[in-house]
């Protein structure tokens, strides 16, 4: 069973994001992307209440 889980994890493509100057929720394509940006990129404006959850209205969090 462990081997099957590992195989699924390996087969699942991982999204790759990079800091490219985007700062706003309207520029994000997913919650995962917004989360990456607030954790790794400077000067983002996606977490107004500083709770670690970006773009709450856009992604219905």
C-alpha distance matrix in Angstrom:
0.0 3.8 5.4 5.3 6.5 8.8 10.0 11.0 12.7 14.5 15.6 16.9 20.5 21.9 25.5 28.0 31.0 34.2 37.3 39.9 42.5 41.2 41.9 41.9 39.5 41.2 40.0 36.3 34.0 31.1 30.5 28.0 30.8 33.3 31.2 30.9 34.7 35.7 33.5 34.6 37.8 41.3 43.7 41.4 42.8 39.8 39.5 43.0 42.1 40.1 37.2 34.6 33.9 35.5 37.1 36.6 39.0 37.7 34.0 34.9 33.3
3.8 0.0 3.8 5.5 5.2 6.2 8.7 10.1 10.7 12.4 14.3 15.6 18.9 19.9 23.5 25.7 28.7 31.6 34.6 37.4 40.0 39.0 39.7 39.9 37.8 39.7 38.3 34.6 32.6 29.8 28.9 26.2 28.9 31.4 29.0 28.5 32.2 33.2 30.8 31.7 35.0 38.5 41.1 39.0 40.6 37.8 37.4 41.0 40.2 37.9 35.1 32.4 32.0 33.6 35.5 35.2 37.8 36.6 33.0 34.1 32.3
5.4 3.8 0.0 3.8 5.5 5.1 6.1 8.7 9.9 10.5 12.2 14.3 17.5 19.0 22.7 24.8 28.1 31.1 34.3 36.9 39.8 38.9 39.9 40.3 38.2 39.9 38.2 34.7 32.5 30.0 29.6 26.7 29.0 31.9 29.8 28.9 32.6 34.0 31.6 32.1 35.3 38.9 41.5 39.5 41.4 38.7 38.7 42.3 41.8 39.5 36.9 33.9 33.5 34.7 36.5 36.5 39.0 37.4 34.0 35.3 33.8
5.3 5.5 3.8 0.0 3.8 5.4 5.0 6.3 8.7 9.9 10.5 12.3 15.9 17.8 21.4 23.9 27.2 30.4 33.7 36.1 38.9 37.7 38.7 38.8 36.5 38.0 36.5 32.9 30.4 27.9 27.7 25.1 27.6 30.5 28.7 28.0 31.7 33.2 31.2 31.8 34.9 38.5 40.9 38.6 40.3 37.4 37.5 41.1 40.7 38.7 36.1 33.1 32.3 33.4 34.7 34.7 36.9 35.3 31.7 33.1 31.8
6.5 5.2 5.5 3.8 0.0 3.8 5.4 5.2 6.3 8.7 10.0 10.7 14.2 15.5 19.0 21.6 24.6 27.8 30.9 33.4 36.1 34.8 35.6 35.7 33.4 35.1 33.7 30.0 27.8 25.1 24.6 21.9 24.6 27.3 25.3 24.8 28.5 29.8 27.8 28.6 31.7 35.3 37.7 35.3 36.9 34.0 34.0 37.5 37.1 35.0 32.3 29.4 28.7 29.9 31.4 31.4 33.7 32.2 28.7 29.9 28.5
8.8 6.2 5.1 5.4 3.8 0.0 3.8 5.4 5.1 6.2 8.6 10.0 13.0 14.1 17.8 19.9 23.1 26.0 29.3 31.9 34.7 33.8 34.8 35.3 33.4 35.1 33.3 29.8 27.7 25.3 24.9 21.8 24.1 26.9 24.9 23.9 27.5 29.0 26.8 27.1 30.3 33.9 36.5 34.5 36.4 33.8 33.9 37.6 37.3 35.0 32.6 29.4 29.0 30.0 31.8 32.1 34.7 33.0 29.6 31.3 29.7
10.0 8.7 6.1 5.0 5.4 3.8 0.0 3.8 5.4 5.1 6.1 8.6 11.7 13.8 17.5 19.7 23.2 26.3 29.7 32.0 35.0 34.1 35.4 35.8 33.8 35.1 33.3 29.8 27.4 25.3 25.5 22.5 24.5 27.7 26.1 25.0 28.5 30.4 28.4 28.5 31.4 35.1 37.7 35.5 37.5 34.8 35.3 39.1 39.1 36.9 34.6 31.4 30.6 31.3 32.7 33.2 35.4 33.4 30.1 32.0 30.9
11.0 10.1 8.7 6.3 5.2 5.4 3.8 0.0 3.8 5.5 5.1 6.1 9.8 11.9 15.3 18.1 21.4 24.7 28.1 30.2 33.1 31.8 33.0 33.1 30.9 32.1 30.5 26.9 24.4 22.1 22.4 19.7 21.9 25.0 23.6 22.8 26.3 28.2 26.5 27.0 29.7 33.4 35.7 33.3 34.9 32.1 32.7 36.3 36.4 34.4 32.1 28.9 27.8 28.4 29.6 30.0 32.0 30.0 26.7 28.4 27.5
12.7 10.7 9.9 8.7 6.3 5.1 5.4 3.8 0.0 3.8 5.5 5.3 8.3 9.3 13.0 15.4 18.6 21.8 25.1 27.4 30.2 29.2 30.3 30.7 28.7 30.2 28.4 24.9 22.7 20.4 20.3 17.2 19.3 22.4 20.7 19.7 23.3 25.0 23.2 23.5 26.3 30.1 32.5 30.3 32.1 29.5 29.9 33.6 33.7 31.5 29.3 26.0 25.2 25.9 27.4 28.0 30.3 28.4 25.1 27.1 25.9
14.5 12.4 10.5 9.9 8.7 6.2 5.1 5.5 3.8 0.0 3.8 5.5 7.5 9.2 12.9 14.8 18.3 21.3 24.8 27.0 30.1 29.4 31.0 31.6 29.9 31.3 29.1 25.8 23.6 21.8 22.1 18.9 20.4 23.7 22.3 20.7 24.1 26.2 24.3 24.0 26.7 30.5 33.1 31.1 33.3 31.0 31.7 35.5 35.8 33.5 31.6 28.2 27.5 27.8 29.3 30.3 32.6 30.4 27.3 29.6 28.6
15.6 14.3 12.2 10.5 10.0 8.6 6.1 5.1 5.5 3.8 0.0 3.8 6.2 9.2 12.6 15.0 18.6 21.8 25.4 27.2 30.3 29.4 31.1 31.4 29.5 30.5 28.3 25.1 22.5 20.9 21.8 18.9 20.3 23.8 22.9 21.5 24.7 27.2 25.7 25.4 27.8 31.6 34.0 31.8 33.7 31.2 32.3 36.0 36.6 34.6 32.7 29.3 28.2 28.2 29.2 30.2 32.1 29.6 26.6 29.0 28.4
16.9 15.6 14.3 12.3 10.7 10.0 8.6 6.1 5.3 5.5 3.8 0.0 3.8 6.4 9.6 12.5 15.9 19.3 22.8 24.6 27.5 26.3 27.8 28.0 25.9 26.9 25.0 21.6 19.0 17.2 18.1 15.3 16.8 20.2 19.4 18.3 21.5 23.9 22.7 22.7 24.9 28.7 30.9 28.5 30.2 27.6 28.7 32.4 33.0 31.1 29.3 25.9 24.6 24.5 25.4 26.4 28.3 25.8 22.9 25.2 24.7
20.5 18.9 17.5 15.9 14.2 13.0 11.7 9.8 8.3 7.5 6.2 3.8 0.0 3.8 6.6 9.2 12.7 16.1 19.6 21.2 24.3 23.2 25.1 25.5 23.8 24.6 22.3 19.1 16.7 15.5 16.8 13.8 14.5 18.2 17.9 16.3 19.1 21.9 20.8 20.4 22.3 26.1 28.3 26.0 28.0 25.7 27.2 30.9 31.8 29.9 28.5 24.9 23.7 23.1 24.0 25.4 27.3 24.5 22.0 24.8 24.4
21.9 19.9 19.0 17.8 15.5 14.1 13.8 11.9 9.3 9.2 9.2 6.4 3.8 0.0 3.8 6.3 9.6 13.0 16.4 18.4 21.3 20.4 22.0 22.6 21.1 22.3 20.0 16.8 14.9 13.4 14.3 10.9 11.5 15.1 14.5 12.6 15.6 18.3 17.1 16.6 18.7 22.5 24.8 22.6 24.7 22.5 23.9 27.6 28.6 26.5 25.2 21.6 20.6 20.0 21.2 22.9 25.0 22.5 20.0 22.9 22.2
25.5 23.5 22.7 21.4 19.0 17.8 17.5 15.3 13.0 12.9 12.6 9.6 6.6 3.8 0.0 3.8 6.4 10.1 13.4 15.0 17.9 16.8 18.5 19.1 17.8 18.8 16.3 13.2 11.5 10.6 11.9 8.7 8.4 12.2 12.2 10.3 12.8 15.8 15.2 14.6 16.0 19.8 21.8 19.5 21.6 19.6 21.3 25.0 26.3 24.4 23.5 19.9 18.8 17.6 18.5 20.6 22.5 19.7 17.7 21.0 20.5
28.0 25.7 24.8 23.9 21.6 19.9 19.7 18.1 15.4 14.8 15.0 12.5 9.2 6.3 3.8 0.0 3.8 6.9 10.5 12.3 15.4 15.0 17.1 18.4 17.8 18.9 15.9 13.4 12.6 12.3 13.4 10.3 8.8 12.2 12.4 9.5 11.4 14.7 14.0 12.5 13.7 17.4 19.8 18.0 20.6 19.2 21.1 24.7 26.3 24.1 23.8 20.0 19.4 18.0 19.2 21.7 23.7 21.1 19.5 22.9 22.4
31.0 28.7 28.1 27.2 24.6 23.1 23.2 21.4 18.6 18.3 18.6 15.9 12.7 9.6 6.4 3.8 0.0 3.8 7.0 8.9 11.8 11.3 13.4 15.0 14.8 16.1 13.0 10.8 10.9 11.0 12.1 9.4 6.8 9.6 10.3 7.2 8.1 11.7 11.5 9.8 10.3 13.9 16.1 14.4 17.1 16.0 18.1 21.7 23.5 21.4 21.5 17.9 17.4 15.5 16.7 19.6 21.6 19.0 17.9 21.5 21.0
34.2 31.6 31.1 30.4 27.8 26.0 26.3 24.7 21.8 21.3 21.8 19.3 16.1 13.0 10.1 6.9 3.8 0.0 3.8 6.0 9.1 9.8 12.1 14.6 15.3 16.6 13.2 12.0 13.1 13.7 14.5 12.2 9.2 11.0 11.8 8.4 7.9 11.5 11.3 8.5 8.2 11.5 14.0 13.1 16.2 16.0 18.3 21.5 23.7 21.4 22.1 18.6 18.6 16.5 17.8 21.1 23.1 20.6 20.1 23.7 23.1
37.3 34.6 34.3 33.7 30.9 29.3 29.7 28.1 25.1 24.8 25.4 22.8 19.6 16.4 13.4 10.5 7.0 3.8 0.0 3.8 5.9 7.3 9.3 12.4 13.9 15.4 12.2 11.7 13.8 14.7 15.2 13.5 10.2 10.7 11.8 8.8 6.7 9.8 10.3 7.4 5.5 8.2 10.5 10.1 13.5 13.9 16.3 19.2 21.6 19.5 20.7 17.6 17.9 15.4 16.8 20.3 22.2 20.1 20.2 23.6 23.0
39.9 37.4 36.9 36.1 33.4 31.9 32.0 30.2 27.4 27.0 27.2 24.6 21.2 18.4 15.0 12.3 8.9 6.0 3.8 0.0 3.8 5.7 8.9 11.8 13.8 14.4 10.9 11.5 13.7 15.4 16.6 15.5 11.8 12.3 14.3 11.8 9.3 12.4 13.7 11.0 8.4 10.0 11.3 11.0 13.9 14.8 17.8 20.3 23.2 21.5 23.1 20.1 20.0 17.1 17.7 21.4 22.7 20.3 20.9 24.5 24.4
42.5 40.0 39.8 38.9 36.1 34.7 35.0 33.1 30.2 30.1 30.3 27.5 24.3 21.3 17.9 15.4 11.8 9.1 5.9 3.8 0.0 3.8 6.3 9.6 12.4 13.0 10.1 11.5 14.5 16.3 17.1 16.7 13.1 12.4 14.6 12.9 9.5 11.7 13.7 11.5 8.1 8.3 8.5 8.6 11.2 12.9 16.0 18.0 21.1 19.7 21.8 19.3 19.3 16.1 16.6 20.3 21.5 19.4 20.6 23.9 23.9
41.2 39.0 38.9 37.7 34.8 33.8 34.1 31.8 29.2 29.4 29.4 26.3 23.2 20.4 16.8 15.0 11.3 9.8 7.3 5.7 3.8 0.0 3.8 6.2 8.7 9.3 6.4 8.0 11.3 13.2 14.1 14.3 10.8 9.7 12.6 11.6 8.3 10.5 13.2 11.9 8.9 9.6 9.0 7.4 9.2 10.2 13.7 15.7 19.0 18.0 19.8 17.4 16.8 13.3 13.3 17.1 17.9 15.7 17.1 20.4 20.6
41.9 39.7 39.9 38.7 35.6 34.8 35.4 33.0 30.3 31.0 31.1 27.8 25.1 22.0 18.5 17.1 13.4 12.1 9.3 8.9 6.3 3.8 0.0 3.8 7.0 8.7 7.3 8.6 12.3 13.5 13.5 14.3 11.3 9.0 11.6 11.5 7.9 8.6 12.0 11.6 8.5 8.4 6.6 4.3 5.4 6.9 10.3 12.1 15.4 14.7 16.8 14.8 14.3 10.9 11.0 14.7 15.7 14.2 15.8 18.7 18.7
41.9 39.9 40.3 38.8 35.7 35.3 35.8 33.1 30.7 31.6 31.4 28.0 25.5 22.6 19.1 18.4 15.0 14.6 12.4 11.8 9.6 6.2 3.8 0.0 3.8 5.4 5.5 7.1 10.8 12.1 12.1 13.9 11.3 8.6 11.7 12.7 9.6 10.0 13.7 14.2 11.7 11.8 9.7 6.6 5.5 5.6 9.4 10.8 14.3 14.4 16.2 14.6 13.3 9.5 8.4 12.0 12.4 10.8 13.0 15.8 16.2
39.5 37.8 38.2 36.5 33.4 33.4 33.8 30.9 28.7 29.9 29.5 25.9 23.8 21.1 17.8 17.8 14.8 15.3 13.9 13.8 12.4 8.7 7.0 3.8 0.0 3.8 5.2 5.2 8.4 9.2 9.1 11.6 9.7 7.0 10.3 12.1 10.0 10.4 14.0 15.1 13.5 14.3 12.7 9.1 7.7 5.7 9.1 11.0 13.9 14.3 15.2 13.7 11.4 7.7 5.5 9.1 9.3 7.2 9.3 12.2 13.0
41.2 39.7 39.9 38.0 35.1 35.1 35.1 32.1 30.2 31.3 30.5 26.9 24.6 22.3 18.8 18.9 16.1 16.6 15.4 14.4 13.0 9.3 8.7 5.4 3.8 0.0 3.8 5.6 8.1 10.1 11.3 13.8 11.7 9.9 13.5 14.9 12.8 13.9 17.3 18.0 16.0 16.8 15.1 11.9 10.5 9.3 12.7 14.1 17.2 17.9 18.9 17.4 15.0 11.3 8.6 11.7 10.8 8.1 10.6 13.6 15.3
40.0 38.3 38.2 36.5 33.7 33.3 33.3 30.5 28.4 29.1 28.3 25.0 22.3 20.0 16.3 15.9 13.0 13.2 12.2 10.9 10.1 6.4 7.3 5.5 5.2 3.8 0.0 3.8 6.7 9.4 11.2 12.7 9.8 8.8 12.6 13.0 10.8 12.8 15.9 15.8 13.7 15.0 13.9 11.0 10.8 10.1 13.8 15.7 18.9 18.9 19.9 17.8 15.9 12.1 10.4 13.9 13.8 10.8 12.5 16.0 17.2
36.3 34.6 34.7 32.9 30.0 29.8 29.8 26.9 24.9 25.8 25.1 21.6 19.1 16.8 13.2 13.4 10.8 12.0 11.7 11.5 11.5 8.0 8.6 7.1 5.2 5.6 3.8 0.0 3.8 5.7 7.5 9.0 6.3 5.9 9.6 10.3 9.0 11.2 13.9 14.3 13.0 15.0 14.6 11.3 11.5 9.6 12.8 15.5 18.1 17.8 18.1 15.7 13.5 10.1 8.8 12.1 12.6 9.4 10.0 13.8 14.6
34.0 32.6 32.5 30.4 27.8 27.7 27.4 24.4 22.7 23.6 22.5 19.0 16.7 14.9 11.5 12.6 10.9 13.1 13.8 13.7 14.5 11.3 12.3 10.8 8.4 8.1 6.7 3.8 0.0 3.8 7.2 8.5 6.6 7.8 11.0 11.6 11.4 13.9 16.1 16.4 15.8 18.3 18.2 14.9 15.2 12.9 15.7 18.5 20.8 20.5 20.3 17.7 15.1 12.2 10.8 13.4 13.6 10.1 9.8 13.6 14.8
31.1 29.8 30.0 27.9 25.1 25.3 25.3 22.1 20.4 21.8 20.9 17.2 15.5 13.4 10.6 12.3 11.0 13.7 14.7 15.4 16.3 13.2 13.5 12.1 9.2 10.1 9.4 5.7 3.8 0.0 3.8 5.3 5.2 6.4 8.7 10.0 10.8 12.7 14.5 15.5 15.7 18.4 18.6 15.1 15.3 12.4 14.5 17.6 19.2 18.7 17.9 15.2 12.5 10.3 9.4 11.4 12.4 9.3 7.6 11.3 12.0
30.5 28.9 29.6 27.7 24.6 24.9 25.5 22.4 20.3 22.1 21.8 18.1 16.8 14.3 11.9 13.4 12.1 14.5 15.2 16.6 17.1 14.1 13.5 12.1 9.1 11.3 11.2 7.5 7.2 3.8 0.0 3.8 5.4 5.1 6.1 8.6 9.8 10.7 12.3 14.2 14.9 17.4 17.6 14.0 14.1 10.7 11.9 15.2 16.3 15.6 14.4 11.7 8.9 7.4 7.4 8.8 10.8 8.7 6.3 9.6 9.2
28.0 26.2 26.7 25.1 21.9 21.8 22.5 19.7 17.2 18.9 18.9 15.3 13.8 10.9 8.7 10.3 9.4 12.2 13.5 15.5 16.7 14.3 14.3 13.9 11.6 13.8 12.7 9.0 8.5 5.3 3.8 0.0 3.8 5.5 5.1 6.2 8.7 10.2 10.7 12.2 13.5 16.7 17.7 14.5 15.5 12.5 13.6 17.2 18.2 16.7 15.5 12.2 10.3 9.3 10.5 12.0 14.4 12.4 10.1 13.1 12.1
30.8 28.9 29.0 27.6 24.6 24.1 24.5 21.9 19.3 20.4 20.3 16.8 14.5 11.5 8.4 8.8 6.8 9.2 10.2 11.8 13.1 10.8 11.3 11.3 9.7 11.7 9.8 6.3 6.6 5.2 5.4 3.8 0.0 3.8 5.4 5.1 6.3 8.9 10.0 10.6 11.1 14.2 15.2 12.2 13.6 11.2 13.2 16.8 18.4 17.0 16.6 13.3 11.7 9.6 10.4 13.0 15.0 12.6 11.3 14.8 14.3
33.3 31.4 31.9 30.5 27.3 26.9 27.7 25.0 22.4 23.7 23.8 20.2 18.2 15.1 12.2 12.2 9.6 11.0 10.7 12.3 12.4 9.7 9.0 8.6 7.0 9.9 8.8 5.9 7.8 6.4 5.1 5.5 3.8 0.0 3.8 5.4 5.1 6.3 8.7 10.0 10.0 12.4 12.7 9.3 10.1 7.5 9.4 13.0 14.8 13.5 13.4 10.4 8.8 6.1 7.1 10.1 12.3 10.5 9.8 13.0 12.3
31.2 29.0 29.8 28.7 25.3 24.9 26.1 23.6 20.7 22.3 22.9 19.4 17.9 14.5 12.2 12.4 10.3 11.8 11.8 14.3 14.6 12.6 11.6 11.7 10.3 13.5 12.6 9.6 11.0 8.7 6.1 5.1 5.4 3.8 0.0 3.8 5.4 5.4 6.3 8.6 10.0 12.6 13.5 10.5 11.7 9.0 9.5 13.3 14.2 12.2 11.5 8.0 7.1 6.1 8.7 10.7 13.8 12.7 11.2 13.8 12.1
30.9 28.5 28.9 28.0 24.8 23.9 25.0 22.8 19.7 20.7 21.5 18.3 16.3 12.6 10.3 9.5 7.2 8.4 8.8 11.8 12.9 11.6 11.5 12.7 12.1 14.9 13.0 10.3 11.6 10.0 8.6 6.2 5.1 5.4 3.8 0.0 3.8 5.7 5.2 6.0 7.7 11.1 13.0 10.6 12.9 11.1 12.1 15.8 17.1 14.7 14.4 10.7 10.7 9.5 11.9 14.4 17.2 15.7 14.4 17.3 15.8
34.7 32.2 32.6 31.7 28.5 27.5 28.5 26.3 23.3 24.1 24.7 21.5 19.1 15.6 12.8 11.4 8.1 7.9 6.7 9.3 9.5 8.3 7.9 9.6 10.0 12.8 10.8 9.0 11.4 10.8 9.8 8.7 6.3 5.1 5.4 3.8 0.0 3.8 5.4 5.3 5.0 8.0 9.4 7.1 9.7 8.7 10.5 13.9 15.8 13.6 14.4 11.1 11.1 9.0 11.1 14.1 16.6 15.1 14.7 17.8 16.7
35.7 33.2 34.0 33.2 29.8 29.0 30.4 28.2 25.0 26.2 27.2 23.9 21.9 18.3 15.8 14.7 11.7 11.5 9.8 12.4 11.7 10.5 8.6 10.0 10.4 13.9 12.8 11.2 13.9 12.7 10.7 10.2 8.9 6.3 5.4 5.7 3.8 0.0 3.8 5.8 5.9 7.6 8.4 6.0 8.2 7.1 7.6 11.0 12.5 10.0 10.9 7.8 8.7 7.1 10.1 12.7 15.6 15.0 14.7 17.2 15.4
33.5 30.8 31.6 31.2 27.8 26.8 28.4 26.5 23.2 24.3 25.7 22.7 20.8 17.1 15.2 14.0 11.5 11.3 10.3 13.7 13.7 13.2 12.0 13.7 14.0 17.3 15.9 13.9 16.1 14.5 12.3 10.7 10.0 8.7 6.3 5.2 5.4 3.8 0.0 3.8 6.3 8.6 10.7 9.3 11.8 10.8 10.6 13.9 14.7 11.5 11.9 8.4 10.2 9.8 13.2 15.3 18.5 18.0 17.1 19.4 17.2
34.6 31.7 32.1 31.8 28.6 27.1 28.5 27.0 23.5 24.0 25.4 22.7 20.4 16.6 14.6 12.5 9.8 8.5 7.4 11.0 11.5 11.9 11.6 14.2 15.1 18.0 15.8 14.3 16.4 15.5 14.2 12.2 10.6 10.0 8.6 6.0 5.3 5.8 3.8 0.0 3.8 6.9 10.0 9.5 12.8 12.6 13.3 16.4 17.7 14.7 15.5 12.2 13.7 12.7 15.6 18.2 21.1 20.0 19.4 22.1 20.4
37.8 35.0 35.3 34.9 31.7 30.3 31.4 29.7 26.3 26.7 27.8 24.9 22.3 18.7 16.0 13.7 10.3 8.2 5.5 8.4 8.1 8.9 8.5 11.7 13.5 16.0 13.7 13.0 15.8 15.7 14.9 13.5 11.1 10.0 10.0 7.7 5.0 5.9 6.3 3.8 0.0 3.8 6.8 6.8 10.5 11.2 12.6 15.4 17.4 14.8 16.4 13.5 14.7 12.8 15.1 18.2 20.6 19.4 19.5 22.4 21.1
41.3 38.5 38.9 38.5 35.3 33.9 35.1 33.4 30.1 30.5 31.6 28.7 26.1 22.5 19.8 17.4 13.9 11.5 8.2 10.0 8.3 9.6 8.4 11.8 14.3 16.8 15.0 15.0 18.3 18.4 17.4 16.7 14.2 12.4 12.6 11.1 8.0 7.6 8.6 6.9 3.8 0.0 3.8 5.8 9.4 11.3 12.5 14.4 16.7 14.2 16.6 14.3 15.9 13.9 16.1 19.2 21.4 20.6 21.2 23.9 22.6
43.7 41.1 41.5 40.9 37.7 36.5 37.7 35.7 32.5 33.1 34.0 30.9 28.3 24.8 21.8 19.8 16.1 14.0 10.5 11.3 8.5 9.0 6.6 9.7 12.7 15.1 13.9 14.6 18.2 18.6 17.6 17.7 15.2 12.7 13.5 13.0 9.4 8.4 10.7 10.0 6.8 3.8 0.0 3.8 6.5 9.4 10.8 12.0 14.7 13.0 15.9 14.3 15.5 13.1 14.7 17.8 19.6 19.1 20.3 22.8 21.8
41.4 39.0 39.5 38.6 35.3 34.5 35.5 33.3 30.3 31.1 31.8 28.5 26.0 22.6 19.5 18.0 14.4 13.1 10.1 11.0 8.6 7.4 4.3 6.6 9.1 11.9 11.0 11.3 14.9 15.1 14.0 14.5 12.2 9.3 10.5 10.6 7.1 6.0 9.3 9.5 6.8 5.8 3.8 0.0 3.8 5.8 7.9 9.7 12.7 11.3 13.7 11.9 12.4 9.6 11.0 14.2 16.0 15.4 16.5 19.0 18.2
42.8 40.6 41.4 40.3 36.9 36.4 37.5 34.9 32.1 33.3 33.7 30.2 28.0 24.7 21.6 20.6 17.1 16.2 13.5 13.9 11.2 9.2 5.4 5.5 7.7 10.5 10.8 11.5 15.2 15.3 14.1 15.5 13.6 10.1 11.7 12.9 9.7 8.2 11.8 12.8 10.5 9.4 6.5 3.8 0.0 3.8 6.0 6.8 10.3 10.0 12.7 11.7 11.6 8.7 9.2 12.1 13.4 13.3 15.1 17.1 16.5
39.8 37.8 38.7 37.4 34.0 33.8 34.8 32.1 29.5 31.0 31.2 27.6 25.7 22.5 19.6 19.2 16.0 16.0 13.9 14.8 12.9 10.2 6.9 5.6 5.7 9.3 10.1 9.6 12.9 12.4 10.7 12.5 11.2 7.5 9.0 11.1 8.7 7.1 10.8 12.6 11.2 11.3 9.4 5.8 3.8 0.0 3.8 6.1 9.1 8.9 10.5 9.4 8.3 5.0 5.5 8.6 10.3 10.1 11.5 13.5 12.8
39.5 37.4 38.7 37.5 34.0 33.9 35.3 32.7 29.9 31.7 32.3 28.7 27.2 23.9 21.3 21.1 18.1 18.3 16.3 17.8 16.0 13.7 10.3 9.4 9.1 12.7 13.8 12.8 15.7 14.5 11.9 13.6 13.2 9.4 9.5 12.1 10.5 7.6 10.6 13.3 12.6 12.5 10.8 7.9 6.0 3.8 0.0 3.8 5.6 5.2 6.9 6.6 6.2 4.6 6.5 8.0 10.5 11.6 12.4 13.5 11.9
43.0 41.0 42.3 41.1 37.5 37.6 39.1 36.3 33.6 35.5 36.0 32.4 30.9 27.6 25.0 24.7 21.7 21.5 19.2 20.3 18.0 15.7 12.1 10.8 11.0 14.1 15.7 15.5 18.5 17.6 15.2 17.2 16.8 13.0 13.3 15.8 13.9 11.0 13.9 16.4 15.4 14.4 12.0 9.7 6.8 6.1 3.8 0.0 3.8 5.6 8.1 9.3 9.2 8.0 8.7 9.5 11.2 13.0 14.4 15.0 13.6
42.1 40.2 41.8 40.7 37.1 37.3 39.1 36.4 33.7 35.8 36.6 33.0 31.8 28.6 26.3 26.3 23.5 23.7 21.6 23.2 21.1 19.0 15.4 14.3 13.9 17.2 18.9 18.1 20.8 19.2 16.3 18.2 18.4 14.8 14.2 17.1 15.8 12.5 14.7 17.7 17.4 16.7 14.7 12.7 10.3 9.1 5.6 3.8 0.0 3.8 5.6 8.2 8.6 9.1 10.4 10.0 12.1 14.6 15.4 15.2 13.1
40.1 37.9 39.5 38.7 35.0 35.0 36.9 34.4 31.5 33.5 34.6 31.1 29.9 26.5 24.4 24.1 21.4 21.4 19.5 21.5 19.7 18.0 14.7 14.4 14.3 17.9 18.9 17.8 20.5 18.7 15.6 16.7 17.0 13.5 12.2 14.7 13.6 10.0 11.5 14.7 14.8 14.2 13.0 11.3 10.0 8.9 5.2 5.6 3.8 0.0 3.8 5.6 7.5 8.5 11.1 11.2 14.1 15.9 16.2 16.5 14.0
37.2 35.1 36.9 36.1 32.3 32.6 34.6 32.1 29.3 31.6 32.7 29.3 28.5 25.2 23.5 23.8 21.5 22.1 20.7 23.1 21.8 19.8 16.8 16.2 15.2 18.9 19.9 18.1 20.3 17.9 14.4 15.5 16.6 13.4 11.5 14.4 14.4 10.9 11.9 15.5 16.4 16.6 15.9 13.7 12.7 10.5 6.9 8.1 5.6 3.8 0.0 3.8 5.5 8.1 10.9 10.1 13.5 15.4 14.9 14.8 11.7
34.6 32.4 33.9 33.1 29.4 29.4 31.4 28.9 26.0 28.2 29.3 25.9 24.9 21.6 19.9 20.0 17.9 18.6 17.6 20.1 19.3 17.4 14.8 14.6 13.7 17.4 17.8 15.7 17.7 15.2 11.7 12.2 13.3 10.4 8.0 10.7 11.1 7.8 8.4 12.2 13.5 14.3 14.3 11.9 11.7 9.4 6.6 9.3 8.2 5.6 3.8 0.0 3.8 6.3 9.8 10.0 13.6 14.7 13.7 14.5 11.4
33.9 32.0 33.5 32.3 28.7 29.0 30.6 27.8 25.2 27.5 28.2 24.6 23.7 20.6 18.8 19.4 17.4 18.6 17.9 20.0 19.3 16.8 14.3 13.3 11.4 15.0 15.9 13.5 15.1 12.5 8.9 10.3 11.7 8.8 7.1 10.7 11.1 8.7 10.2 13.7 14.7 15.9 15.5 12.4 11.6 8.3 6.2 9.2 8.6 7.5 5.5 3.8 0.0 3.8 6.8 6.4 10.2 11.2 10.0 10.7 7.8
35.5 33.6 34.7 33.4 29.9 30.0 31.3 28.4 25.9 27.8 28.2 24.5 23.1 20.0 17.6 18.0 15.5 16.5 15.4 17.1 16.1 13.3 10.9 9.5 7.7 11.3 12.1 10.1 12.2 10.3 7.4 9.3 9.6 6.1 6.1 9.5 9.0 7.1 9.8 12.7 12.8 13.9 13.1 9.6 8.7 5.0 4.6 8.0 9.1 8.5 8.1 6.3 3.8 0.0 3.8 5.6 8.7 8.9 8.6 10.3 8.7
37.1 35.5 36.5 34.7 31.4 31.8 32.7 29.6 27.4 29.3 29.2 25.4 24.0 21.2 18.5 19.2 16.7 17.8 16.8 17.7 16.6 13.3 11.0 8.4 5.5 8.6 10.4 8.8 10.8 9.4 7.4 10.5 10.4 7.1 8.7 11.9 11.1 10.1 13.2 15.6 15.1 16.1 14.7 11.0 9.2 5.5 6.5 8.7 10.4 11.1 10.9 9.8 6.8 3.8 0.0 3.8 5.6 5.3 6.1 8.1 7.9
36.6 35.2 36.5 34.7 31.4 32.1 33.2 30.0 28.0 30.3 30.2 26.4 25.4 22.9 20.6 21.7 19.6 21.1 20.3 21.4 20.3 17.1 14.7 12.0 9.1 11.7 13.9 12.1 13.4 11.4 8.8 12.0 13.0 10.1 10.7 14.4 14.1 12.7 15.3 18.2 18.2 19.2 17.8 14.2 12.1 8.6 8.0 9.5 10.0 11.2 10.1 10.0 6.4 5.6 3.8 0.0 3.8 5.6 5.5 5.5 4.7
39.0 37.8 39.0 36.9 33.7 34.7 35.4 32.0 30.3 32.6 32.1 28.3 27.3 25.0 22.5 23.7 21.6 23.1 22.2 22.7 21.5 17.9 15.7 12.4 9.3 10.8 13.8 12.6 13.6 12.4 10.8 14.4 15.0 12.3 13.8 17.2 16.6 15.6 18.5 21.1 20.6 21.4 19.6 16.0 13.4 10.3 10.5 11.2 12.1 14.1 13.5 13.6 10.2 8.7 5.6 3.8 0.0 3.8 5.6 5.0 6.6
37.7 36.6 37.4 35.3 32.2 33.0 33.4 30.0 28.4 30.4 29.6 25.8 24.5 22.5 19.7 21.1 19.0 20.6 20.1 20.3 19.4 15.7 14.2 10.8 7.2 8.1 10.8 9.4 10.1 9.3 8.7 12.4 12.6 10.5 12.7 15.7 15.1 15.0 18.0 20.0 19.4 20.6 19.1 15.4 13.3 10.1 11.6 13.0 14.6 15.9 15.4 14.7 11.2 8.9 5.3 5.6 3.8 0.0 3.8 5.7 8.0
34.0 33.0 34.0 31.7 28.7 29.6 30.1 26.7 25.1 27.3 26.6 22.9 22.0 20.0 17.7 19.5 17.9 20.1 20.2 20.9 20.6 17.1 15.8 13.0 9.3 10.6 12.5 10.0 9.8 7.6 6.3 10.1 11.3 9.8 11.2 14.4 14.7 14.7 17.1 19.4 19.5 21.2 20.3 16.5 15.1 11.5 12.4 14.4 15.4 16.2 14.9 13.7 10.0 8.6 6.1 5.5 5.6 3.8 0.0 3.8 5.7
34.9 34.1 35.3 33.1 29.9 31.3 32.0 28.4 27.1 29.6 29.0 25.2 24.8 22.9 21.0 22.9 21.5 23.7 23.6 24.5 23.9 20.4 18.7 15.8 12.2 13.6 16.0 13.8 13.6 11.3 9.6 13.1 14.8 13.0 13.8 17.3 17.8 17.2 19.4 22.1 22.4 23.9 22.8 19.0 17.1 13.5 13.5 15.0 15.2 16.5 14.8 14.5 10.7 10.3 8.1 5.5 5.0 5.7 3.8 0.0 3.8
33.3 32.3 33.8 31.8 28.5 29.7 30.9 27.5 25.9 28.6 28.4 24.7 24.4 22.2 20.5 22.4 21.0 23.1 23.0 24.4 23.9 20.6 18.7 16.2 13.0 15.3 17.2 14.6 14.8 12.0 9.2 12.1 14.3 12.3 12.1 15.8 16.7 15.4 17.2 20.4 21.1 22.6 21.8 18.2 16.5 12.8 11.9 13.6 13.1 14.0 11.7 11.4 7.8 8.7 7.9 4.7 6.6 8.0 5.7 3.8 0.0
